[in-house]
């Protein structure tokens, strides 16, 4: 597999995680599992670039979770 194809695979998997975060009925634990699987796949394909994974993907996932998940959790607690 070429490096470009491997990068496209990671991008596809990351987009899938983002869609799961945005889908309110997708369980948080499953999102955590998906992120762990993506991290492992990145380690297999690009073991020397894990710091980039953390900077790019983890920060994106955390931002989406804060924006789309945490307000929802607060509302449910207050109800």
C-alpha positions as a printed Julia matrix, in Angstrom:
79×3 Matrix{Float64}:
   0.0    0.0    0.0
   1.34   3.46  -0.82
   1.76   6.15   1.83
  -0.97   8.2    0.16
  -3.4    5.26   0.36
  -2.52   4.74   4.02
  -3.13   8.42   4.75
  -6.48   8.23   2.97
  -7.4    5.22   5.09
  -6.65   7.14   8.29
  -8.62  10.14   7.04
 -11.6    7.92   6.26
 -11.47   6.28   9.68
 -11.12   9.66  11.39
 -14.12  11.03   9.49
 -16.08   8.0   10.61
 -15.21   8.73  14.25
 -16.31  12.34  13.75
 -19.65  11.19  12.38
 -20.12   8.91  15.38
 -19.44  11.83  17.72
 -22.02  13.92  15.88
 -24.6   11.13  16.0
 -26.18  11.61  19.39
 -27.4    8.03  19.73
 -23.94   6.5   19.28
 -22.69   5.44  22.76
 -19.68   7.26  24.24
 -17.91   3.99  25.01
 -18.13   2.96  21.35
 -16.61   6.29  20.34
 -13.73   5.68  22.74
 -13.22   2.22  21.21
 -13.25   3.67  17.69
 -10.64   6.28  18.68
  -8.45   3.57  20.25
  -8.75   1.46  17.09
  -7.83   4.44  14.92
  -4.84   5.2   17.14
  -3.67   1.6   16.85
  -4.06   1.66  13.06
  -2.03   4.86  12.93
   0.67   3.19  15.06
   0.76   0.28  12.57
   1.02   2.52   9.51
   3.08   5.45  10.85
   4.78   4.47  14.13
   7.14   7.43  14.0
   4.33  10.0   13.63
   2.18   9.33  16.67
   2.7   12.86  18.0
   0.98  14.14  14.85
  -1.94  11.83  15.5
  -2.33  13.31  18.97
  -2.05  16.89  17.7
  -4.38  16.52  14.74
  -6.91  13.82  15.46
  -7.21  13.75  19.24
  -7.58  17.51  19.43
 -10.3   17.38  16.75
 -12.17  14.6   18.55
 -11.93  16.39  21.91
 -13.22  19.62  20.37
 -16.17  17.84  18.74
 -17.0   15.99  21.95
 -16.97  19.24  23.92
 -19.08  21.0   21.31
 -21.62  18.28  20.52
 -21.61  15.83  23.42
 -20.95  17.62  26.68
 -23.79  20.18  26.41
 -26.13  17.25  25.82
 -24.89  15.5   28.94
 -25.39  18.64  31.04
 -28.96  19.03  29.8
 -29.77  15.42  30.69
 -28.38  15.85  34.2
 -30.44  18.99  34.81
 -33.71  17.42  33.63
